[in-house]
């Protein structure tokens, strides 16, 4: 079991990735990951992870395990700028040093994206907001389906065909998502039980998502807040940009624990 000690700044196994315009403060009873006010010309990111410098095959975490985080945010959903969250992924876009090359994304986490983003991967869930989410684009069903993309993507622009066809793609990627109603500015206990082939997400002991799929390991742990926006839709929209932060914003964490077993 790994459990953070909040009387001091993050130490092993946690690694810090704090860019100019960001900060990580230890209050004595919590850590605060901060993005200062900034324009859209600079990427800001306050992050804790355990995968910097590692090859993907050497990442630490596989199911079954349970992640527990107690956290709150400076702003509510819709006002917090950029993306934020905590959980496990394979750093597919090579956002920190050490990973050799891009890869198909695998993730299981609590994930936030402001309204500037639109990652519409779940048929019934908006492409932004505060979510429980899991996906694995390296699954064999998706790899077998990928050659049909040049034909399928244009058809997704026709709404009846999108609603009929995208569930096939969603299942192939292993996407399951659910919005979280709990106010982000209040303290809540977030729990993720990552098991082989399924996952259970809870907030304050209430299940918000029971997924019948989960990514394969190994994955790395990440906790972050930044100012990016991304667009990725089944109908072929892809974009990335940085967002201005009008005033400082933060995520505060008072419990961080990863225990073996689901």
RODO-2510 file (C-alpha; in nm, 4 decimals, decimal comma):
residues 262
     n   res          X          Y          Z
     1     x     0,0000     0,0000     0,0000
     2     x     0,1181     0,3533    -0,0807
     3     x    -0,0174     0,6404     0,1272
     4     x     0,0781     1,0053     0,1111
     5     x     0,2130     1,1875     0,4166
     6     x     0,0830     1,5436     0,4061
     7     x     0,3047     1,6865     0,6792
     8     x     0,5709     1,7362     0,4111
     9     x     0,5926     1,7928     0,0338
    10     x     0,5516     1,4891    -0,1939
    11     x     0,8377     1,2413    -0,1729
    12     x     0,8971     0,8920    -0,3160
    13     x     0,7209     0,7235    -0,4831
    14     x     0,5521     1,0489    -0,5900
    15     x     0,7277     1,2747    -0,8404
    16     x     0,6507     1,6384    -0,9035
    17     x     0,5984     1,8027    -1,2420
    18     x     0,5410     2,1741    -1,1812
    19     x     0,5745     2,4165    -1,4732
    20     x     0,6312     2,7937    -1,4497
    21     x     0,3048     2,9597    -1,3517
    22     x     0,2117     2,6621    -1,1321
    23     x     0,2952     2,5575    -0,7774
    24     x     0,2641     2,2701    -0,5332
    25     x     0,2235     2,3727    -0,1704
    26     x     0,2198     2,1572     0,1430
    27     x    -0,0124     2,3010     0,4089
    28     x     0,0779     2,0487     0,6774
    29     x    -0,2495     1,8599     0,6392
    30     x    -0,2901     1,8654     0,2606
    31     x    -0,1230     1,9362    -0,0710
    32     x    -0,2455     2,2158    -0,2937
    33     x    -0,1800     2,1948    -0,6694
    34     x    -0,2061     2,5512    -0,8018
    35     x    -0,2274     2,7225    -1,1395
    36     x    -0,1649     3,0966    -1,1197
    37     x    -0,3476     3,3460    -1,3410
    38     x    -0,2051     3,3143    -1,6913
    39     x    -0,2631     3,3941    -2,0570
    40     x    -0,3176     3,1348    -2,3287
    41     x     0,0439     3,1496    -2,4480
    42     x     0,1815     2,9360    -2,1659
    43     x     0,1059     2,5818    -2,0568
    44     x     0,0585     2,5607    -1,6809
    45     x     0,0543     2,2263    -1,5004
    46     x     0,0857     2,1287    -1,1344
    47     x     0,1176     1,7503    -1,1225
    48     x     0,2101     1,4536    -0,9045
    49     x     0,2803     1,1208    -1,0718
    50     x     0,4916     0,8067    -1,0395
    51     x     0,5919     0,7366    -1,4000
    52     x     0,8418     1,0034    -1,5033
    53     x     1,1470     0,8385    -1,6553
    54     x     0,9835     0,4953    -1,6830
    55     x     0,9091     0,2873    -1,9892
    56     x     0,5408     0,2008    -2,0222
    57     x     0,6074    -0,1666    -1,9587
    58     x     0,7652    -0,0672    -1,6243
    59     x     0,4680     0,1329    -1,4934
    60     x     0,3618     0,0273    -1,1450
    61     x    -0,0120    -0,0388    -1,1345
    62     x    -0,2288    -0,3314    -1,2370
    63     x    -0,5680    -0,4522    -1,1124
    64     x    -0,6925    -0,5370    -0,8609
    65     x    -0,6379    -0,2230    -0,6530
    66     x    -0,8287     0,0529    -0,4766
    67     x    -0,7475     0,4227    -0,5065
    68     x    -0,8834     0,6587    -0,2403
    69     x    -0,8543     1,0380    -0,2682
    70     x    -1,0094     1,3105    -0,0547
    71     x    -1,0087     1,6349    -0,2493
    72     x    -1,1733     1,9658    -0,3261
    73     x    -1,1280     2,2367    -0,5906
    74     x    -1,1206     2,6157    -0,5916
    75     x    -1,3947     2,6505    -0,8533
    76     x    -1,7088     2,4556    -0,9453
    77     x    -1,7510     2,2519    -1,2615
    78     x    -1,7942     2,4861    -1,5549
    79     x    -1,5818     2,7601    -1,3940
    80     x    -1,2601     2,5669    -1,3317
    81     x    -1,0435     2,6207    -1,6424
    82     x    -0,8632     2,3429    -1,8288
    83     x    -0,8410     1,9810    -1,7166
    84     x    -0,7808     1,8175    -1,3781
    85     x    -0,8198     1,4877    -1,2001
    86     x    -0,6538     1,1793    -1,0558
    87     x    -0,6219     0,8133    -1,1443
    88     x    -0,4191     0,5943    -1,3776
    89     x    -0,3142     0,6224    -1,7428
    90     x    -0,0305     0,5345    -1,9805
    91     x     0,0751     0,8952    -2,0617
    92     x    -0,0113     0,8298    -2,4291
    93     x     0,0775     1,1797    -2,5539
    94     x     0,4282     1,1875    -2,3989
    95     x     0,3484     1,4860    -2,1751
    96     x     0,6333     1,4181    -1,9305
    97     x     0,9929     1,3137    -1,9854
    98     x     1,0865     0,9493    -2,0021
    99     x     0,8168     0,7928    -2,2181
   100     x     0,9605     0,6995    -2,5565
   101     x     0,6778     0,7594    -2,8040
   102     x     0,3022     0,8245    -2,8321
   103     x     0,0649     0,5335    -2,7783
   104     x    -0,3047     0,4543    -2,7910
   105     x    -0,4633     0,5870    -2,4699
   106     x    -0,5547     0,3727    -2,1710
   107     x    -0,7008     0,5411    -1,8636
   108     x    -0,9144     0,4841    -1,5570
   109     x    -0,9701     0,7947    -1,3455
   110     x    -1,1753     1,0810    -1,2107
   111     x    -1,1406     1,3386    -1,4886
   112     x    -1,2500     1,6993    -1,5338
   113     x    -1,2557     1,9088    -1,8525
   114     x    -1,3947     2,2614    -1,8744
   115     x    -1,6578     2,3526    -2,1381
   116     x    -1,3815     2,4576    -2,3798
   117     x    -1,3121     2,0857    -2,4315
   118     x    -1,5275     1,8361    -2,6175
   119     x    -1,4135     1,4758    -2,5785
   120     x    -1,7373     1,3085    -2,6773
   121     x    -1,6456     0,9435    -2,6279
   122     x    -1,9552     0,8238    -2,4411
   123     x    -2,2837     0,8364    -2,6327
   124     x    -2,4909     0,9536    -2,3357
   125     x    -2,2351     1,1729    -2,1528
   126     x    -2,1249     1,5279    -2,2452
   127     x    -1,7757     1,5797    -2,3813
   128     x    -1,6767     1,7882    -2,0777
   129     x    -1,7525     1,8087    -1,7052
   130     x    -1,6485     1,6246    -1,3859
   131     x    -1,6616     1,2516    -1,4576
   132     x    -1,5744     0,9002    -1,3619
   133     x    -1,4265     0,7483    -1,6766
   134     x    -1,2437     0,4496    -1,8172
   135     x    -1,1149     0,3594    -2,1649
   136     x    -0,8637     0,1366    -2,3445
   137     x    -0,7993     0,2123    -2,7129
   138     x    -0,5387    -0,0657    -2,7322
   139     x    -0,8065    -0,3373    -2,7107
   140     x    -0,8215    -0,5886    -2,9968
   141     x    -1,1831    -0,4991    -3,0906
   142     x    -1,0782    -0,1394    -3,1570
   143     x    -0,7705    -0,2416    -3,3549
   144     x    -0,9896    -0,4642    -3,5727
   145     x    -1,2422    -0,1828    -3,6174
   146     x    -0,9868     0,0920    -3,6919
   147     x    -0,9562     0,0189    -4,0694
   148     x    -1,3245     0,1133    -4,1107
   149     x    -1,2641     0,4667    -3,9757
   150     x    -1,2318     0,6421    -4,3163
   151     x    -1,5849     0,5270    -4,3991
   152     x    -1,7399     0,5438    -4,0529
   153     x    -1,6209     0,8888    -3,9401
   154     x    -1,8058     1,0872    -4,2125
   155     x    -2,1227     0,8887    -4,1391
   156     x    -2,1045     0,9988    -3,7743
   157     x    -2,2009     1,3502    -3,8894
   158     x    -2,5503     1,2153    -3,9641
   159     x    -2,7141     1,2051    -3,6233
   160     x    -2,9288     0,8901    -3,6657
   161     x    -2,6257     0,7013    -3,7993
   162     x    -2,4092     0,8349    -3,5162
   163     x    -2,6535     0,7062    -3,2553
   164     x    -2,6719     0,3708    -3,4327
   165     x    -2,3027     0,3226    -3,5097
   166     x    -2,1078     0,4877    -3,2297
   167     x    -2,2093     0,2373    -2,9581
   168     x    -2,0094    -0,0202    -3,1548
   169     x    -1,7034     0,2038    -3,1475
   170     x    -1,7572     0,2933    -2,7833
   171     x    -1,7658    -0,0721    -2,6827
   172     x    -1,4556    -0,1408    -2,8921
   173     x    -1,2618     0,1335    -2,7094
   174     x    -1,3959     0,0218    -2,3725
   175     x    -1,5340     0,3669    -2,2900
   176     x    -1,7589     0,4055    -1,9862
   177     x    -1,8319     0,7463    -1,8321
   178     x    -2,0655     0,9081    -1,5797
   179     x    -2,1009     1,2680    -1,4649
   180     x    -2,0411     1,3372    -1,0946
   181     x    -2,3019     1,5560    -0,9240
   182     x    -2,1008     1,6191    -0,6056
   183     x    -1,9952     1,9891    -0,5908
   184     x    -1,6257     2,0129    -0,6746
   185     x    -1,5615     2,2947    -0,4256
   186     x    -1,6604     2,0764    -0,1283
   187     x    -1,4521     1,8015     0,0325
   188     x    -1,5436     1,4556    -0,0989
   189     x    -1,3888     1,1111    -0,0754
   190     x    -1,3377     0,9573    -0,4183
   191     x    -1,2804     0,5825    -0,4453
   192     x    -1,1878     0,3794    -0,7511
   193     x    -1,1875     0,0004    -0,7409
   194     x    -0,9986    -0,1174    -1,0487
   195     x    -1,0571    -0,4851    -1,1126
   196     x    -0,9800    -0,7124    -1,4071
   197     x    -1,2541    -0,6466    -1,6614
   198     x    -1,4568    -0,4057    -1,4476
   199     x    -1,4370    -0,0940    -1,2321
   200     x    -1,6429     0,0717    -0,9609
   201     x    -1,6263     0,4458    -0,8902
   202     x    -1,7681     0,5849    -0,5657
   203     x    -1,8044     0,9335    -0,4184
   204     x    -1,8657     0,9453    -0,0433
   205     x    -1,9483     0,5715    -0,0528
   206     x    -2,2127     0,6221    -0,3248
   207     x    -2,1539     0,4395    -0,6551
   208     x    -2,1455     0,6813    -0,9482
   209     x    -2,0268     0,4346    -1,2142
   210     x    -2,0086     0,0551    -1,2288
   211     x    -1,8263    -0,0221    -1,5525
   212     x    -1,8267    -0,3661    -1,7128
   213     x    -1,4873    -0,3005    -1,8694
   214     x    -1,1512    -0,1637    -1,7549
   215     x    -0,8108    -0,1023    -1,9138
   216     x    -0,5318    -0,3512    -1,8895
   217     x    -0,2231    -0,2596    -1,6915
   218     x     0,0358    -0,1570    -1,6237
   219     x    -0,0524     0,2117    -1,5871
   220     x     0,0997     0,5048    -1,4016
   221     x    -0,0620     0,7188    -1,1343
   222     x    -0,1275     1,0874    -1,2089
   223     x    -0,2896     1,3804    -1,0251
   224     x    -0,2901     1,7185    -1,2003
   225     x    -0,4502     2,0529    -1,2815
   226     x    -0,3631     2,2430    -1,6023
   227     x    -0,4966     2,4911    -1,8592
   228     x    -0,5427     2,2798    -2,1702
   229     x    -0,8516     2,2093    -2,3790
   230     x    -0,8938     1,9171    -2,6163
   231     x    -1,1507     1,8160    -2,8753
   232     x    -1,1900     1,4551    -2,9930
   233     x    -1,5210     1,3397    -3,1393
   234     x    -1,6416     1,0352    -3,3345
   235     x    -1,7386     1,2643    -3,6242
   236     x    -1,3787     1,3671    -3,6870
   237     x    -1,3162     1,6856    -3,4869
   238     x    -0,9738     1,6979    -3,3245
   239     x    -0,8145     2,0062    -3,1685
   240     x    -0,5889     2,1188    -2,8854
   241     x    -0,5292     2,4628    -2,7345
   242     x    -0,4280     2,6407    -2,4175
   243     x    -0,6720     2,8508    -2,2170
   244     x    -0,6275     3,1775    -2,0265
   245     x    -0,6709     3,1465    -1,6496
   246     x    -0,8324     3,4694    -1,5214
   247     x    -0,7498     3,4067    -1,1546
   248     x    -0,5589     3,1463    -0,9520
   249     x    -0,7183     2,8020    -0,9262
   250     x    -0,6261     2,4892    -0,7354
   251     x    -0,6987     2,1328    -0,6320
   252     x    -0,6418     2,0461    -0,2653
   253     x    -0,5808     1,6860    -0,1571
   254     x    -0,5953     1,5576     0,2018
   255     x    -0,5959     1,1781     0,1418
   256     x    -0,4105     0,9823    -0,1245
   257     x    -0,3928     0,6061    -0,0848
   258     x    -0,3423     0,3143    -0,3243
   259     x    -0,4009    -0,0325    -0,1805
   260     x    -0,3672    -0,3723    -0,3462
   261     x    -0,6941    -0,5590    -0,3916
   262     x    -1,0319    -0,4564    -0,5329
***
